[in-house]
């Protein structure tokens, strides 16, 4: 167990599902995963007011977070987060099948609203991240100097798993070496494959969002303690994982000195170029 007990943290995936914001008419797959996988359907969809959410974060040492916005209208979330200067960055989930409409939406979100992370969820469009429809997104994100996250591993919802195999990112990293890419939601059951890619590509990272740290595999912990100290970042996917439980179980992991601080905070600050 690490001796770092009062450490600060950055949560790199928070869904600001406040009452009236993201809680009305959620997609069926999201209701299913909240109920059957996380057992938090009531907590997720009743909504958490922003002030209450910030208090929950502060109570367990989470000082900053990345909030997910609607790509077509980031303003409500950005304006809400603006009540806490310096605490939040912003991300959007995009649809590669949207063609130039998606590319223009990314540019507008970055330039007008300061979005710093573009998220791809392959199970939503049922194509792997090396599909040609994704490549214009990568080019635009390099041009705008923003990172991209790609969900990897078998998804919790009853949605396609094959396009989320980490190996599909091999070609992406090879052809777009400038692009900062984050494998989101871990990589279960392809942890070994993901770790090999992390070793191979300097600009590839992993985010353990939606994955309670106590369940991270031993091979990933070994990697984080050795050659992967700068490669893995913390996230909850709140409200699907509670802040306090995620932080508490992270602090119980058998990390070497300094690794917990990098995992919970410093790696995210470095990756997203987030000033103190």
C-alpha positions as CSV (number, residue, x, y, z in Angstrom):
1,X,0.0,0.0,0.0
2,X,1.3,3.4,-0.9
3,X,2.2,5.8,1.9
4,X,0.7,8.7,-0.1
5,X,-2.6,9.1,1.7
6,X,-3.5,12.8,1.2
7,X,-2.8,12.9,-2.5
8,X,-4.7,15.1,-4.9
9,X,-6.4,13.7,-8.0
10,X,-7.7,14.6,-11.5
11,X,-10.7,12.7,-12.8
12,X,-10.5,12.5,-16.6
13,X,-14.0,11.3,-17.4
14,X,-16.9,12.9,-15.6
15,X,-20.5,13.0,-17.0
16,X,-22.1,16.1,-15.5
17,X,-25.6,14.5,-15.3
18,X,-27.2,17.2,-13.3
19,X,-31.0,17.3,-13.0
20,X,-32.2,18.2,-16.5
21,X,-28.7,17.8,-18.0
22,X,-28.1,14.4,-19.5
23,X,-30.8,12.6,-17.4
24,X,-33.8,12.9,-19.7
25,X,-34.4,10.1,-22.2
26,X,-30.9,8.4,-21.9
27,X,-30.2,5.7,-24.6
28,X,-31.4,2.2,-23.7
29,X,-27.8,0.8,-23.6
30,X,-26.9,3.4,-21.0
31,X,-29.8,2.5,-18.8
32,X,-28.9,-1.2,-19.2
33,X,-25.3,-0.8,-18.2
34,X,-26.2,1.5,-15.3
35,X,-28.6,-1.1,-14.0
36,X,-27.0,-4.4,-14.7
37,X,-23.2,-3.6,-14.7
38,X,-22.7,-0.7,-12.3
39,X,-25.9,-1.2,-10.2
40,X,-26.3,2.6,-10.0
41,X,-29.3,3.3,-12.2
42,X,-31.1,5.4,-9.6
43,X,-27.9,7.4,-8.7
44,X,-27.0,8.0,-12.4
45,X,-30.3,9.2,-13.7
46,X,-31.7,11.2,-10.8
47,X,-29.0,13.8,-11.5
48,X,-26.4,15.3,-9.2
49,X,-26.4,19.1,-9.0
50,X,-23.0,20.6,-9.9
51,X,-22.3,22.1,-6.5
52,X,-23.1,18.7,-4.9
53,X,-20.8,17.0,-7.4
54,X,-17.9,19.4,-6.7
55,X,-18.4,18.8,-3.0
56,X,-18.2,15.0,-3.5
57,X,-15.0,15.5,-5.6
58,X,-13.4,17.7,-3.0
59,X,-14.2,15.3,-0.1
60,X,-12.0,12.7,-1.6
61,X,-9.2,14.9,-3.1
62,X,-10.3,15.3,-6.7
63,X,-9.3,18.8,-7.5
64,X,-9.9,18.8,-11.3
65,X,-12.0,16.9,-13.8
66,X,-12.8,16.7,-17.5
67,X,-16.5,17.1,-18.2
68,X,-18.2,15.6,-21.2
69,X,-20.3,18.0,-23.3
70,X,-22.8,17.6,-26.1
71,X,-20.8,18.0,-29.3
72,X,-23.6,20.0,-30.9
73,X,-24.1,22.3,-27.9
74,X,-21.2,22.5,-25.5
75,X,-22.3,25.8,-24.0
76,X,-24.5,24.5,-21.1
77,X,-21.8,22.4,-19.6
78,X,-19.0,24.9,-20.3
79,X,-21.0,27.7,-18.7
80,X,-21.9,25.5,-15.7
81,X,-18.2,24.5,-15.2
82,X,-17.2,28.1,-15.6
83,X,-18.6,28.8,-12.1
84,X,-15.4,27.0,-10.8
85,X,-12.5,28.6,-12.6
86,X,-9.5,26.3,-13.3
87,X,-11.3,23.2,-12.1
88,X,-12.6,21.8,-15.4
89,X,-11.6,20.9,-18.9
90,X,-14.1,19.7,-21.5
91,X,-14.5,16.8,-23.9
92,X,-16.9,15.8,-26.6
93,X,-18.1,12.4,-28.0
94,X,-18.2,12.5,-31.8
95,X,-19.6,10.3,-34.6
96,X,-17.1,9.6,-37.4
97,X,-20.0,8.7,-39.7
98,X,-21.1,12.4,-39.6
99,X,-18.5,13.4,-42.2
100,X,-17.7,17.0,-42.5
101,X,-20.5,18.0,-40.1
102,X,-18.5,16.2,-37.4
103,X,-15.2,17.8,-38.4
104,X,-16.8,21.3,-38.3
105,X,-18.4,20.5,-34.9
106,X,-15.0,19.5,-33.5
107,X,-13.4,22.7,-34.8
108,X,-16.2,24.8,-33.3
109,X,-16.1,23.0,-29.9
110,X,-12.3,23.5,-29.6
111,X,-12.1,27.1,-30.8
112,X,-15.3,28.5,-29.3
113,X,-15.5,26.4,-26.1
114,X,-12.0,25.3,-25.3
115,X,-12.6,21.6,-25.6
116,X,-9.4,19.6,-25.0
117,X,-10.4,16.0,-25.6
118,X,-12.3,14.3,-28.5
119,X,-13.8,11.0,-27.6
120,X,-14.5,8.1,-30.0
121,X,-16.7,5.2,-28.8
122,X,-16.3,2.4,-31.4
123,X,-19.3,0.4,-30.2
124,X,-21.6,3.3,-31.0
125,X,-20.7,3.4,-34.7
126,X,-19.6,-0.3,-35.0
127,X,-16.3,0.3,-36.8
128,X,-12.7,0.0,-35.4
129,X,-10.6,3.2,-34.9
130,X,-8.4,2.4,-37.9
131,X,-11.4,2.6,-40.2
132,X,-11.1,5.3,-42.9
133,X,-14.0,7.3,-41.5
134,X,-12.0,8.1,-38.4
135,X,-8.9,9.5,-40.2
136,X,-10.2,13.0,-40.9
137,X,-10.9,13.3,-37.1
138,X,-7.3,12.4,-36.3
139,X,-6.0,15.0,-38.8
140,X,-8.2,17.7,-37.4
141,X,-7.2,16.9,-33.8
142,X,-3.5,17.1,-34.7
143,X,-4.2,20.5,-36.4
144,X,-6.1,21.8,-33.3
145,X,-3.6,20.2,-30.8
146,X,-6.2,18.2,-28.9
147,X,-6.1,14.6,-27.6
148,X,-8.3,11.8,-28.7
149,X,-9.7,9.0,-26.5
150,X,-10.9,5.7,-27.9
151,X,-12.9,3.2,-25.9
152,X,-11.1,-0.1,-25.7
153,X,-12.0,-3.5,-24.2
154,X,-15.3,-5.4,-24.2
155,X,-18.0,-2.8,-23.4
156,X,-20.3,-3.2,-20.4
157,X,-23.5,-2.4,-22.4
158,X,-24.9,-5.0,-24.9
159,X,-23.1,-3.4,-27.8
160,X,-20.4,-4.7,-30.3
161,X,-17.1,-5.5,-28.8
162,X,-14.9,-6.4,-31.7
163,X,-14.2,-2.8,-32.9
164,X,-12.8,-2.0,-29.4
165,X,-9.9,-4.3,-29.6
166,X,-6.7,-2.3,-28.7
167,X,-4.8,-3.8,-31.6
168,X,-6.7,-1.6,-34.1
169,X,-4.9,1.4,-32.6
170,X,-1.5,0.0,-33.9
171,X,-2.1,1.3,-37.4
172,X,-3.5,4.6,-36.0
173,X,-0.4,5.2,-33.9
174,X,1.8,4.2,-36.7
175,X,0.3,6.6,-39.2
176,X,-0.4,9.5,-36.8
177,X,2.6,9.6,-34.5
178,X,1.9,13.2,-33.4
179,X,-1.6,12.4,-32.2
180,X,-2.1,12.0,-28.4
181,X,-4.3,8.9,-28.0
182,X,-5.9,7.5,-24.9
183,X,-7.3,4.0,-24.6
184,X,-10.4,4.7,-22.4
185,X,-12.2,2.3,-20.1
186,X,-9.2,0.0,-19.7
187,X,-8.7,-2.9,-22.2
188,X,-10.4,-6.0,-20.7
189,X,-9.7,-8.7,-21.7
190,X,-6.9,-7.5,-23.9
191,X,-4.6,-6.1,-21.3
192,X,-1.4,-7.6,-22.6
193,X,-2.1,-6.4,-26.1
194,X,-2.8,-2.9,-24.8
195,X,0.4,-2.8,-22.7
196,X,2.5,-3.9,-25.6
197,X,1.1,-1.0,-27.6
198,X,1.7,1.4,-24.7
199,X,5.4,0.3,-24.7
200,X,5.6,0.7,-28.5
201,X,4.1,4.2,-29.0
202,X,5.2,7.3,-27.0
203,X,1.9,9.2,-27.6
204,X,-0.4,6.3,-26.6
205,X,-1.9,6.3,-23.1
206,X,-4.5,4.4,-21.1
207,X,-7.4,5.8,-18.9
208,X,-9.0,3.5,-16.4
209,X,-12.4,5.2,-16.6
210,X,-15.4,3.0,-15.7
211,X,-13.0,0.5,-14.0
212,X,-12.8,0.4,-10.3
213,X,-9.0,0.4,-9.5
214,X,-9.2,-2.6,-7.2
215,X,-10.1,-4.7,-10.2
216,X,-7.1,-3.7,-12.4
217,X,-5.1,-6.7,-13.3
218,X,-1.7,-7.5,-11.8
219,X,0.0,-7.1,-15.2
220,X,-1.1,-3.5,-15.5
221,X,0.0,-2.7,-11.9
222,X,3.4,-4.2,-12.7
223,X,3.6,-2.1,-15.9
224,X,2.6,1.1,-14.0
225,X,5.3,0.3,-11.4
226,X,8.0,-0.1,-14.0
227,X,8.1,1.2,-17.6
228,X,4.6,2.5,-17.6
229,X,4.8,5.1,-14.8
230,X,3.8,8.0,-17.1
231,X,1.3,6.1,-19.3
232,X,-1.9,5.4,-17.2
233,X,-4.4,8.0,-16.0
234,X,-7.2,7.9,-13.5
235,X,-10.9,8.5,-14.3
236,X,-14.2,7.4,-12.8
237,X,-16.9,7.8,-15.5
238,X,-19.0,9.4,-12.7
239,X,-21.9,8.9,-11.9
240,X,-21.4,5.3,-13.0
241,X,-18.6,4.9,-10.5
242,X,-18.6,6.9,-7.3
243,X,-15.7,9.3,-6.7
244,X,-14.9,8.2,-3.1
245,X,-14.8,4.4,-3.8
246,X,-12.6,4.8,-6.9
247,X,-10.1,7.0,-5.0
248,X,-10.1,4.7,-1.9
249,X,-9.4,1.6,-3.9
250,X,-6.7,3.4,-5.9
251,X,-4.9,4.2,-2.7
252,X,-4.9,0.5,-1.7
253,X,-3.0,-0.6,-4.8
254,X,0.6,-1.9,-4.3
255,X,2.4,1.0,-6.0
256,X,6.0,2.0,-5.7
257,X,6.7,5.4,-4.2
258,X,5.5,8.2,-6.5
259,X,3.4,6.0,-8.9
260,X,0.1,6.7,-7.2
261,X,0.6,10.5,-7.6
262,X,1.4,10.0,-11.2
263,X,-1.6,7.8,-11.8
264,X,-4.1,10.0,-10.0
265,X,-2.9,13.4,-11.0
266,X,0.4,14.2,-12.7
267,X,0.0,12.0,-15.8
268,X,-3.3,13.8,-16.6
269,X,-1.8,17.2,-16.1
270,X,1.1,16.4,-18.5
271,X,-1.1,14.7,-21.1
272,X,-3.6,17.5,-21.3
273,X,-1.0,20.2,-20.8
274,X,-3.1,21.4,-17.8
275,X,-1.4,24.2,-15.9
276,X,-1.6,24.3,-12.1
